[in-house]
Amino acid sequence: MSESSQSDPRGELQIRTLAMPADTNPSGDIFGGWVLSQMDVAGGILAATKAKGRVATVAVDGMTFYLPVFVGDIVCCYGDIVRIGRTSIAVNVQAWALRAHSTERCLVTEGVYTYVAIGSDRKPRPIES
């Protein structure tokens, strides 16, 4: 899916944060790793809510970067559950940017994050329905 083919986010808003100068790469754009970490937090919130407990990230699949994120953009991460297994949850996470000093919203990246529910022993545990 290209960024221009979607006008509304998929799923529900999980986090919103402001892209700051400390989050830039050497070219002055927001570092892709920072965006990925925000997406991981967002997906983890949704997965932990569904799993009713602690989860750990085990995979990130199909990451696609469409547009850069700039200093001053408000980054909004949306999550939508794709699949629930016995111990794992796959979440489609989209990052949208509200451009600074504008009402323009654009899809900047998306991917599927997989989390495993873990118990106090840090081992996988079944997800309750």
Secondary structure, 3 states (H helix, E strand, C coil): CCHHHCCCCCCEEEEEEECCHHHECCCCCECHHHHHHHHHHHHHHHHHHHHCCCEEEEEEEEEEECCCCCCCCEEEEEEEEEEECCCEEEEEEEEEEECCCCCCEEEEEEEEEEEEEECCCCCECCCCC
